[in-house]
Amino acid sequence: MVDIIKYSLILSVGFILGYFYYTYFKISPGGVLATPFLVLYTLEDPSIFVIFVLAFVSSIFAIDFFVRRFLLYGRRLFYLALLVSLVISAVLYLLLNPTFSTVFFSIIAGIIAYNSHKELMGGTDYIKITTVWFSEFILLYIFGFIIYSIY
Amino acid sequence: MMLVLDNHINTIYKIHRLSRKDINRYRKHLSEAKYRILVSGSRGKSGLVEDIYGVLHGRELDVLGKVTGSDPKIFYRGVTYYIDRGSNPKRFFLDYENAGIIADFKADIYCFENQTISRYTNGYIHFLFKPHIEIIPNLRLEHAELGESLEEMAHTFGATLKNVDYAIYAEPIPHNKERVIPILREYASKFGVELRIIDIPYSESMLPGVERVYILQELLDIMGLPPLTYHEYNEVINRVVWEIKPRVSSYGFYYVDLSKVNDPDTTSIALEYLKKNYVMGRPIYILAYFRGDRIDRTKFFIPFFERIRDDDSVAKVILGGMYYDRIKKILGDKALEMKKIDMELLFEKINDEDGFLILAVNGVTFEMDMVREMLSRVAQPAV
């Protein structure tokens, strides 16, 4: 019961934060759901953030490769990013064997990579995308950390 | 000079998947092109692409023009190719259509209409087409995904000027221009783009589309070509005037189809122009159709209908589709609901009153096609 309350609290604050970030910065590299869920999973086991980073970088490279080489865009690229993220995360799960695991986590890197690519295509630079997303993640993580300490 | 209207040979170009060879040819043709011109922004893109093609082709330059929208076409070496997107239009992809055309048609100059409706696809088109020159005739509130205000739209188009050499902006509406120019200037100076801003003389700004002439002059200057000849100038102006000219309906009254003009600013300019030049005191009827999937557009039109409510020259507004109670409430007695009236009787009434009909807002709908069909059909003799 307590778990549901703290998860809901973190997710709710994540959605509100995401909305204000989008309203202010006009970009949303984390999408609506991905960043709050990533924060939740990282709070459960901080080591899986390493898996996220590696899967994210792989997805970004895959997207860039397929866009440049085959001119892919849109939904086809999104599916590709999800697939790469899923495969890389699964392999890293096996190698690193974290204490916490969930399938949804495996596609988060793909969602964020695709959203970042969309923002990049729209003319936003890497620095802004990274800064905006990371600051949103850190703020929510700190909030989540406080909630986890209380409960 | 040979304008596109002079073309008599028409053929079909079918969109196809891109093979490795196609992608290589696309890269080769794109890099060998002397000029890649992208026509972006909101209103009058297709007409401008046709004008650019007409003038450059008339000067015997090797140019390919491509227009998009509901009636996509390619103009190439005097031939008009109608683009066939297949049985399901949702299955066409920006890459198949644009890169495919560049792969299949080699030209020294490519002039494409930017078919984007979101920030992402706008960026993708720039990635795909890599324009040297970008023309933004105007920015109008139309697709919320491009921006919910003019400033947001200016950021959307400004952010993708990154690899462009020249940008031309020719907004004729002063208050829109004041809001957009500082933003475009900011991006132009950041990316080292030469931004050319065109001032439309006030005396001419009331003719919707007149900026096309000035844009062409600027484009020719950038390309190092002589300015428009008297004949070319006349051809372009005649086309601009022709596009807004009223037609006689099969019922006998005059009407103008502005239903593909999906923004309130252009509709207002066109309405004023028509009142001044063609309406001549006749009662105006506006038929506006609202799409359920375009709530953003409906919202953008609310201030327009607030002005129409107080405009004595407008007799009635016929509302169709998902217009919501708010617009009906704004218009009060002036509102008629399409679903509650017999359109045949209404058109006969307009004719009896010597009225003037304007089709507005959403042109690409089955219902508006039906209305157009009713207005343009040849009267059948009674059996």
Interface residues (C-beta under 8 A of the other chain):
Chain A: K26 V67 R69 F70 L71 L72 Y73 G74 K118 L120 M121 G122 G123 T124
Chain B: L18 I23 Y26 F93 L94 D95 A99 R119 Y120 T121 N122 G123 Y124 F127 L128 E152 H155 T156 G158 A159 T160 K162
